[in-house]
Amino acid sequence: MKRENENGRFCDELLAIVERLRAPDGCPWDREQTLESLRTCIVEEAYELTEAITEKNRTKIKEEAGDLLLQIVFLSSITAEQGDFNIADVSQTICDKLIRRHPHVFGDAPAADSDDVLRNWECIKLEERRESNEDLSVLAGIPSGLPPLLKAHRMQGKAAHVGFDWPAGDVSPLFAKLDEEINELREAVTQGDSDLVEDELGDLLFMAVNLARHLKVNPDAALSRACVKFSSRFRTLEQTAAARRLSLNKCSLNELNELWEHAKSHGGSLQ
């Protein structure tokens, strides 16, 4: 592990490399990039980092964290070229924000637990928006482009910070509400109203996210884990079918179910 006093040198080296790539005699592709073109790269790198974290692959986490860091340095280099902020400004801005929003650490504000910290955080954000004449809603600041699952979790959390939430400690009312949403979805399906089905299914998913939040489970991580599990099992199903010289599109539903149960119970083994 590198010594802490070397961190600045490596950041300076990364910035120098990016500036060299962006120079007139640098890389044509890098010189063509704009803030707008970086949007896709930033999203992709963020997802690749979260995937590496899900896989618990420390080597890959280190690599993907570097790729995401590159996007921030790259973005700051572009704006610096345009006479706007640079990477030092970005760093200073987040330092100021962290100090301002942690008065229980850098000041004398009380915070007995994480809930107090989050409530203080939202109050400070609200005051910042008020001073800037911005939207004062508790829900302000949630990106419109955030994936719906994450957006639902974030909206519920923000509302909870001001007391709009189910009582803590007892999840039975949430399960009851989930059952209610399932029944309403069934009724919508019975009516054959596609718009109503979409609306009720959305309510059911929103409630499932609420339940996850109260169970202290990240719904995005839980769904990602389910996707990984499905992928692993389905690939085993495919391998088992190939080993038995079966064509999936010619298998009966019973045969597919047997292959699926085999995949669930045997993991990657072939029989």
C-alpha positions, 0 to 999 in steps of 0.5 A, a space after each residue: 500500500 502506498 504511503 498517504 503522502 504519495 496520494 497527491 503525486 499520483 493524482 497529479 500524475 493522472 491529471 498530467 496524463 489527461 492533459 497530455 491526451 487532450 493536448 493538440 498533439 495528443 490523442 484524437 479520440 480524447 480531444 474529441 470528447 465533451 461533457 455531453 459525450 462523457 455522460 455515457 462513460 460515467 454511467 457505464 463506469 459507475 455500473 462496472 464499479 458496482 458490479 465489481 463490488 457485487 462480485 467482491 473482486 478487490 482487484 477489479 474494484 481497484 481497476 474500476 474505481 480508477 476508471 471512474 476517477 478518470 472520468 472526474 479528472 477528464 471532466 474537470 480537465 475539459 471545463 478547465 480548458 474552457 476557463 471554468 472550474 478545475 479538479 482542485 475546485 472540485 476537490 475543494 467543493 466536496 471538502 467544504 460540503 463534507 465539513 459543512 454537512 458534518 457539524 457533529 464532527 467539525 462543530 458542536 451539533 449533537 448527533 446520537 446516531 445515524 438517523 440524527 446525522 441524516 436528519 441534520 444532513 437534510 436540514 442543512 441541504 434545505 437551508 442551502 437550497 433556500 439560500 440559493 432560491 432553489 426548489 425547497 421540496 424534501 424530494 428536491 435533488 433526486 436526479 430525474 434520470 436515476 433508475 426507478 428502483 433507486 429513485 423509489 428508495 431515495 424518495 422514501 428515504 428522504 420522506 422518512 427523514 421528516 417523519 413520513 414513514 411507517 413506524 420503525 421496528 414492526 414490519 407486519 403493517 408493511 407486509 399487510 400493505 404488500 398483500 393489499 397491493 398484490 390483491 389490487 394488482 390481481 383485481 386490475 388484471 381481472 378487469 383487463 385494464 392495461 393502464 390500471 395493471 401498470 399503475 398497480 404493478 408500480 404501486 406493488 414495486 414501490 411498496 416492495 422497495 419500502 419493505 426492503 428499506 425497513 428490512 435494512 436491505 438495499 433493493 438494488 443490491 438485492 435485485 442485482 443478486 437475484 439477477 446474478 443467481 438467475 444467470 448462474 442457474 440458467 447457464 447451468 441449465 443450458 450446459 446441462 441441456 447441452 450435455 444431454 443433447 437437448 434443444 431448449 426450444 424443443 423441450 416441454 415445460 416439464 422438461 425445462 422445469 426439471 432442468 431448472 430444479 437440477 440447476 438450483 440443486 447442483 449449481 455448476 455441475 453437469 449430470 
